[in-house]
Amino acid sequence: MSVSIVANIKKIALEKNLTIKQIGKESGVGENAIYRWDKQNPNLSSLKKVSNYLNISIDELLESEKQEV
């Protein structure tokens, strides 16, 4: 089973000592919009804003949690 976008953002946020609220505000997407991504797909523009703010690619934002070997 793949990890949801929101779960992946939470993981990345934790690694970068950020909150979803900070990411939403600073990226211009909004905290509530990010949480809605659990139920509906985000648009490309919003994904780009969040990935730019986090300084990662959209692919990294969407990728499922990697299994450790």
Jmol script that loads the backbone (N, CA, C; Angstrom):
load data "model"
ATOM      1  N   MET A   1       0.847  -1.184   0.000  1.00  0.00           N
ATOM      2  CA  MET A   1       0.000   0.000   0.000  1.00  0.00           C
ATOM      3  C   MET A   1       0.888   1.242   0.000  1.00  0.00           C
ATOM      4  N   SER A   2       0.546   2.205  -0.799  1.00  0.00           N
ATOM      5  CA  SER A   2       1.366   3.410  -0.875  1.00  0.00           C
ATOM      6  C   SER A   2       0.973   4.404   0.216  1.00  0.00           C
ATOM      7  N   VAL A   3       1.895   5.259   0.522  1.00  0.00           N
ATOM      8  CA  VAL A   3       1.685   6.290   1.529  1.00  0.00           C
ATOM      9  C   VAL A   3       0.941   7.445   0.876  1.00  0.00           C
ATOM     10  N   SER A   4       0.000   8.048   1.589  1.00  0.00           N
ATOM     11  CA  SER A   4      -0.735   9.178   1.026  1.00  0.00           C
ATOM     12  C   SER A   4       0.181  10.389   0.869  1.00  0.00           C
ATOM     13  N   ILE A   5      -0.241  11.302   0.020  1.00  0.00           N
ATOM     14  CA  ILE A   5       0.524  12.533  -0.186  1.00  0.00           C
ATOM     15  C   ILE A   5       0.680  13.277   1.135  1.00  0.00           C
ATOM     16  N   VAL A   6      -0.401  13.364   1.894  1.00  0.00           N
ATOM     17  CA  VAL A   6      -0.357  14.093   3.166  1.00  0.00           C
ATOM     18  C   VAL A   6       0.612  13.423   4.135  1.00  0.00           C
ATOM     19  N   ALA A   7       0.587  12.102   4.202  1.00  0.00           N
ATOM     20  CA  ALA A   7       1.519  11.391   5.086  1.00  0.00           C
ATOM     21  C   ALA A   7       2.957  11.645   4.653  1.00  0.00           C
ATOM     22  N   ASN A   8       3.187  11.678   3.364  1.00  0.00           N
ATOM     23  CA  ASN A   8       4.529  11.935   2.850  1.00  0.00           C
ATOM     24  C   ASN A   8       4.964  13.368   3.175  1.00  0.00           C
ATOM     25  N   ILE A   9       4.048  14.321   3.038  1.00  0.00           N
ATOM     26  CA  ILE A   9       4.367  15.712   3.383  1.00  0.00           C
ATOM     27  C   ILE A   9       4.676  15.823   4.873  1.00  0.00           C
ATOM     28  N   LYS A  10       3.906  15.129   5.702  1.00  0.00           N
ATOM     29  CA  LYS A  10       4.164  15.149   7.148  1.00  0.00           C
ATOM     30  C   LYS A  10       5.556  14.610   7.457  1.00  0.00           C
ATOM     31  N   LYS A  11       5.932  13.534   6.778  1.00  0.00           N
ATOM     32  CA  LYS A  11       7.252  12.933   6.988  1.00  0.00           C
ATOM     33  C   LYS A  11       8.355  13.911   6.588  1.00  0.00           C
ATOM     34  N   ILE A  12       8.198  14.529   5.437  1.00  0.00           N
ATOM     35  CA  ILE A  12       9.189  15.499   4.954  1.00  0.00           C
ATOM     36  C   ILE A  12       9.229  16.707   5.884  1.00  0.00           C
ATOM     37  N   ALA A  13       8.054  17.153   6.327  1.00  0.00           N
ATOM     38  CA  ALA A  13       7.981  18.294   7.239  1.00  0.00           C
ATOM     39  C   ALA A  13       8.744  17.998   8.526  1.00  0.00           C
ATOM     40  N   LEU A  14       8.559  16.809   9.056  1.00  0.00           N
ATOM     41  CA  LEU A  14       9.252  16.410  10.280  1.00  0.00           C
ATOM     42  C   LEU A  14      10.763  16.433  10.076  1.00  0.00           C
ATOM     43  N   GLU A  15      11.209  15.923   8.934  1.00  0.00           N
ATOM     44  CA  GLU A  15      12.644  15.913   8.624  1.00  0.00           C
ATOM     45  C   GLU A  15      13.212  17.331   8.523  1.00  0.00           C
ATOM     46  N   LYS A  16      12.365  18.278   8.110  1.00  0.00           N
ATOM     47  CA  LYS A  16      12.818  19.659   7.916  1.00  0.00           C
ATOM     48  C   LYS A  16      12.401  20.576   9.073  1.00  0.00           C
ATOM     49  N   ASN A  17      11.889  19.964  10.151  1.00  0.00           N
ATOM     50  CA  ASN A  17      11.437  20.719  11.327  1.00  0.00           C
ATOM     51  C   ASN A  17      10.397  21.780  10.968  1.00  0.00           C
ATOM     52  N   LEU A  18       9.425  21.374  10.170  1.00  0.00           N
ATOM     53  CA  LEU A  18       8.336  22.251   9.754  1.00  0.00           C
ATOM     54  C   LEU A  18       7.008  21.626  10.159  1.00  0.00           C
ATOM     55  N   THR A  19       5.951  22.428  10.105  1.00  0.00           N
ATOM     56  CA  THR A  19       4.598  21.921  10.321  1.00  0.00           C
ATOM     57  C   THR A  19       3.817  22.056   9.019  1.00  0.00           C
ATOM     58  N   ILE A  20       2.716  21.322   8.928  1.00  0.00           N
ATOM     59  CA  ILE A  20       1.841  21.450   7.761  1.00  0.00           C
ATOM     60  C   ILE A  20       1.311  22.882   7.683  1.00  0.00           C
ATOM     61  N   LYS A  21       1.037  23.464   8.832  1.00  0.00           N
ATOM     62  CA  LYS A  21       0.546  24.846   8.863  1.00  0.00           C
ATOM     63  C   LYS A  21       1.571  25.790   8.229  1.00  0.00           C
ATOM     64  N   GLN A  22       2.838  25.642   8.600  1.00  0.00           N
ATOM     65  CA  GLN A  22       3.897  26.479   8.023  1.00  0.00           C
ATOM     66  C   GLN A  22       4.007  26.259   6.519  1.00  0.00           C
ATOM     67  N   ILE A  23       3.998  25.006   6.113  1.00  0.00           N
ATOM     68  CA  ILE A  23       4.123  24.684   4.692  1.00  0.00           C
ATOM     69  C   ILE A  23       2.962  25.293   3.911  1.00  0.00           C
ATOM     70  N   GLY A  24       1.762  25.125   4.428  1.00  0.00           N
ATOM     71  CA  GLY A  24       0.587  25.681   3.759  1.00  0.00           C
ATOM     72  C   GLY A  24       0.647  27.188   3.631  1.00  0.00           C
ATOM     73  N   LYS A  25       1.027  27.844   4.720  1.00  0.00           N
ATOM     74  CA  LYS A  25       1.082  29.310   4.719  1.00  0.00           C
ATOM     75  C   LYS A  25       2.194  29.825   3.810  1.00  0.00           C
ATOM     76  N   GLU A  26       3.383  29.305   3.984  1.00  0.00           N
ATOM     77  CA  GLU A  26       4.542  29.813   3.243  1.00  0.00           C
ATOM     78  C   GLU A  26       4.503  29.460   1.755  1.00  0.00           C
ATOM     79  N   SER A  27       3.869  28.351   1.418  1.00  0.00           N
ATOM     80  CA  SER A  27       3.794  27.959   0.004  1.00  0.00           C
ATOM     81  C   SER A  27       2.641  28.658  -0.714  1.00  0.00           C
ATOM     82  N   GLY A  28       1.695  29.190   0.075  1.00  0.00           N
ATOM     83  CA  GLY A  28       0.535  29.849  -0.513  1.00  0.00           C
ATOM     84  C   GLY A  28      -0.601  28.900  -0.852  1.00  0.00           C
ATOM     85  N   VAL A  29      -0.466  27.648  -0.451  1.00  0.00           N
ATOM     86  CA  VAL A  29      -1.485  26.643  -0.758  1.00  0.00           C
ATOM     87  C   VAL A  29      -2.551  26.591   0.336  1.00  0.00           C
ATOM     88  N   GLY A  30      -2.148  26.736   1.569  1.00  0.00           N
ATOM     89  CA  GLY A  30      -3.066  26.678   2.697  1.00  0.00           C
ATOM     90  C   GLY A  30      -3.058  25.320   3.374  1.00  0.00           C
ATOM     91  N   GLU A  31      -3.087  25.363   4.688  1.00  0.00           N
ATOM     92  CA  GLU A  31      -3.055  24.136   5.490  1.00  0.00           C
ATOM     93  C   GLU A  31      -4.246  23.230   5.181  1.00  0.00           C
ATOM     94  N   ASN A  32      -5.447  23.810   5.132  1.00  0.00           N
ATOM     95  CA  ASN A  32      -6.643  23.000   4.882  1.00  0.00           C
ATOM     96  C   ASN A  32      -6.605  22.329   3.519  1.00  0.00           C
ATOM     97  N   ALA A  33      -6.078  23.029   2.529  1.00  0.00           N
ATOM     98  CA  ALA A  33      -5.972  22.446   1.184  1.00  0.00           C
ATOM     99  C   ALA A  33      -5.076  21.213   1.214  1.00  0.00           C
ATOM    100  N   ILE A  34      -3.964  21.306   1.931  1.00  0.00           N
ATOM    101  CA  ILE A  34      -3.052  20.161   2.017  1.00  0.00           C
ATOM    102  C   ILE A  34      -3.756  18.974   2.671  1.00  0.00           C
ATOM    103  N   TYR A  35      -4.473  19.217   3.757  1.00  0.00           N
ATOM    104  CA  TYR A  35      -5.172  18.115   4.427  1.00  0.00           C
ATOM    105  C   TYR A  35      -6.271  17.510   3.551  1.00  0.00           C
ATOM    106  N   ARG A  36      -6.876  18.316   2.672  1.00  0.00           N
ATOM    107  CA  ARG A  36      -7.908  17.795   1.762  1.00  0.00           C
ATOM    108  C   ARG A  36      -7.328  16.810   0.751  1.00  0.00           C
ATOM    109  N   TRP A  37      -6.018  16.841   0.545  1.00  0.00           N
ATOM    110  CA  TRP A  37      -5.385  15.944  -0.422  1.00  0.00           C
ATOM    111  C   TRP A  37      -5.507  14.486  -0.018  1.00  0.00           C
ATOM    112  N   ASP A  38      -5.916  14.218   1.215  1.00  0.00           N
ATOM    113  CA  ASP A  38      -6.189  12.830   1.611  1.00  0.00           C
ATOM    114  C   ASP A  38      -7.448  12.311   0.914  1.00  0.00           C
ATOM    115  N   LYS A  39      -8.354  13.245   0.558  1.00  0.00           N
ATOM    116  CA  LYS A  39      -9.635  12.852  -0.025  1.00  0.00           C
ATOM    117  C   LYS A  39      -9.774  13.214  -1.493  1.00  0.00           C
ATOM    118  N   GLN A  40      -9.005  14.168  -1.945  1.00  0.00           N
ATOM    119  CA  GLN A  40      -9.075  14.557  -3.354  1.00  0.00           C
ATOM    120  C   GLN A  40      -7.680  14.853  -3.875  1.00  0.00           C
ATOM    121  N   ASN A  41      -7.500  14.673  -5.147  1.00  0.00           N
ATOM    122  CA  ASN A  41      -6.191  14.891  -5.747  1.00  0.00           C
ATOM    123  C   ASN A  41      -5.874  16.378  -5.847  1.00  0.00           C
ATOM    124  N   PRO A  42      -4.657  16.751  -5.509  1.00  0.00           N
ATOM    125  CA  PRO A  42      -4.254  18.154  -5.637  1.00  0.00           C
ATOM    126  C   PRO A  42      -4.025  18.508  -7.098  1.00  0.00           C
ATOM    127  N   ASN A  43      -4.139  19.801  -7.410  1.00  0.00           N
ATOM    128  CA  ASN A  43      -3.819  20.210  -8.774  1.00  0.00           C
ATOM    129  C   ASN A  43      -2.310  20.412  -8.894  1.00  0.00           C
ATOM    130  N   LEU A  44      -1.837  20.414 -10.104  1.00  0.00           N
ATOM    131  CA  LEU A  44      -0.405  20.499 -10.369  1.00  0.00           C
ATOM    132  C   LEU A  44       0.200  21.787  -9.826  1.00  0.00           C
ATOM    133  N   SER A  45      -0.531  22.878  -9.931  1.00  0.00           N
ATOM    134  CA  SER A  45      -0.039  24.166  -9.443  1.00  0.00           C
ATOM    135  C   SER A  45       0.244  24.121  -7.941  1.00  0.00           C
ATOM    136  N   SER A  46      -0.659  23.520  -7.189  1.00  0.00           N
ATOM    137  CA  SER A  46      -0.484  23.410  -5.737  1.00  0.00           C
ATOM    138  C   SER A  46       0.686  22.501  -5.385  1.00  0.00           C
ATOM    139  N   LEU A  47       0.795  21.384  -6.102  1.00  0.00           N
ATOM    140  CA  LEU A  47       1.927  20.481  -5.867  1.00  0.00           C
ATOM    141  C   LEU A  47       3.249  21.191  -6.126  1.00  0.00           C
ATOM    142  N   LYS A  48       3.276  21.990  -7.184  1.00  0.00           N
ATOM    143  CA  LYS A  48       4.497  22.714  -7.534  1.00  0.00           C
ATOM    144  C   LYS A  48       4.860  23.723  -6.450  1.00  0.00           C
ATOM    145  N   LYS A  49       3.865  24.428  -5.917  1.00  0.00           N
ATOM    146  CA  LYS A  49       4.119  25.408  -4.854  1.00  0.00           C
ATOM    147  C   LYS A  49       4.707  24.737  -3.614  1.00  0.00           C
ATOM    148  N   VAL A  50       4.115  23.617  -3.218  1.00  0.00           N
ATOM    149  CA  VAL A  50       4.592  22.914  -2.024  1.00  0.00           C
ATOM    150  C   VAL A  50       5.980  22.330  -2.267  1.00  0.00           C
ATOM    151  N   SER A  51       6.176  21.717  -3.413  1.00  0.00           N
ATOM    152  CA  SER A  51       7.493  21.125  -3.693  1.00  0.00           C
ATOM    153  C   SER A  51       8.570  22.199  -3.785  1.00  0.00           C
ATOM    154  N   ASN A  52       8.240  23.349  -4.374  1.00  0.00           N
ATOM    155  CA  ASN A  52       9.210  24.453  -4.434  1.00  0.00           C
ATOM    156  C   ASN A  52       9.558  24.944  -3.034  1.00  0.00           C
ATOM    157  N   TYR A  53       8.548  25.093  -2.186  1.00  0.00           N
ATOM    158  CA  TYR A  53       8.796  25.553  -0.820  1.00  0.00           C
ATOM    159  C   TYR A  53       9.682  24.567  -0.063  1.00  0.00           C
ATOM    160  N   LEU A  54       9.441  23.276  -0.260  1.00  0.00           N
ATOM    161  CA  LEU A  54      10.220  22.250   0.437  1.00  0.00           C
ATOM    162  C   LEU A  54      11.555  21.969  -0.245  1.00  0.00           C
ATOM    163  N   ASN A  55      11.759  22.581  -1.396  1.00  0.00           N
ATOM    164  CA  ASN A  55      12.992  22.404  -2.174  1.00  0.00           C
ATOM    165  C   ASN A  55      13.206  20.939  -2.573  1.00  0.00           C
ATOM    166  N   ILE A  56      12.114  20.327  -3.030  1.00  0.00           N
ATOM    167  CA  ILE A  56      12.162  18.952  -3.520  1.00  0.00           C
ATOM    168  C   ILE A  56      11.390  18.891  -4.835  1.00  0.00           C
ATOM    169  N   SER A  57      11.551  17.802  -5.564  1.00  0.00           N
ATOM    170  CA  SER A  57      10.806  17.634  -6.813  1.00  0.00           C
ATOM    171  C   SER A  57       9.385  17.156  -6.507  1.00  0.00           C
ATOM    172  N   ILE A  58       8.512  17.351  -7.475  1.00  0.00           N
ATOM    173  CA  ILE A  58       7.151  16.839  -7.327  1.00  0.00           C
ATOM    174  C   ILE A  58       7.187  15.319  -7.198  1.00  0.00           C
ATOM    175  N   ASP A  59       8.088  14.678  -7.920  1.00  0.00           N
ATOM    176  CA  ASP A  59       8.228  13.219  -7.808  1.00  0.00           C
ATOM    177  C   ASP A  59       8.530  12.797  -6.375  1.00  0.00           C
ATOM    178  N   GLU A  60       9.437  13.523  -5.718  1.00  0.00           N
ATOM    179  CA  GLU A  60       9.770  13.203  -4.322  1.00  0.00           C
ATOM    180  C   GLU A  60       8.563  13.415  -3.421  1.00  0.00           C
ATOM    181  N   LEU A  61       7.785  14.434  -3.720  1.00  0.00           N
ATOM    182  CA  LEU A  61       6.597  14.737  -2.930  1.00  0.00           C
ATOM    183  C   LEU A  61       5.563  13.619  -3.053  1.00  0.00           C
ATOM    184  N   LEU A  62       5.468  13.043  -4.235  1.00  0.00           N
ATOM    185  CA  LEU A  62       4.459  12.023  -4.499  1.00  0.00           C
ATOM    186  C   LEU A  62       4.920  10.602  -4.231  1.00  0.00           C
ATOM    187  N   GLU A  63       6.228  10.390  -4.128  1.00  0.00           N
ATOM    188  CA  GLU A  63       6.717   9.017  -4.027  1.00  0.00           C
ATOM    189  C   GLU A  63       6.304   8.358  -2.728  1.00  0.00           C
ATOM    190  N   SER A  64       6.067   7.076  -2.836  1.00  0.00           N
ATOM    191  CA  SER A  64       5.721   6.280  -1.663  1.00  0.00           C
ATOM    192  C   SER A  64       6.951   6.113  -0.798  1.00  0.00           C
ATOM    193  N   GLU A  65       6.698   5.832   0.436  1.00  0.00           N
ATOM    194  CA  GLU A  65       7.796   5.618   1.374  1.00  0.00           C
ATOM    195  C   GLU A  65       8.693   4.507   0.851  1.00  0.00           C
ATOM    196  N   LYS A  66       9.983   4.782   0.800  1.00  0.00           N
ATOM    197  CA  LYS A  66      10.935   3.791   0.308  1.00  0.00           C
ATOM    198  C   LYS A  66      11.155   2.720   1.369  1.00  0.00           C
ATOM    199  N   GLN A  67      11.235   1.499   0.912  1.00  0.00           N
ATOM    200  CA  GLN A  67      11.522   0.407   1.834  1.00  0.00           C
ATOM    201  C   GLN A  67      13.017   0.343   2.066  1.00  0.00           C
ATOM    202  N   GLU A  68      13.387   0.212   3.319  1.00  0.00           N
ATOM    203  CA  GLU A  68      14.807   0.106   3.642  1.00  0.00           C
ATOM    204  C   GLU A  68      15.268  -1.317   3.418  1.00  0.00           C
ATOM    205  N   VAL A  69      16.464  -1.451   2.883  1.00  0.00           N
ATOM    206  CA  VAL A  69      17.015  -2.773   2.575  1.00  0.00           C
ATOM    207  C   VAL A  69      17.870  -3.242   3.720  1.00  0.00           C
TER     208      VAL A  69
END
end "model"
wireframe off; spacefill off
backbone 0.3
color backbone group
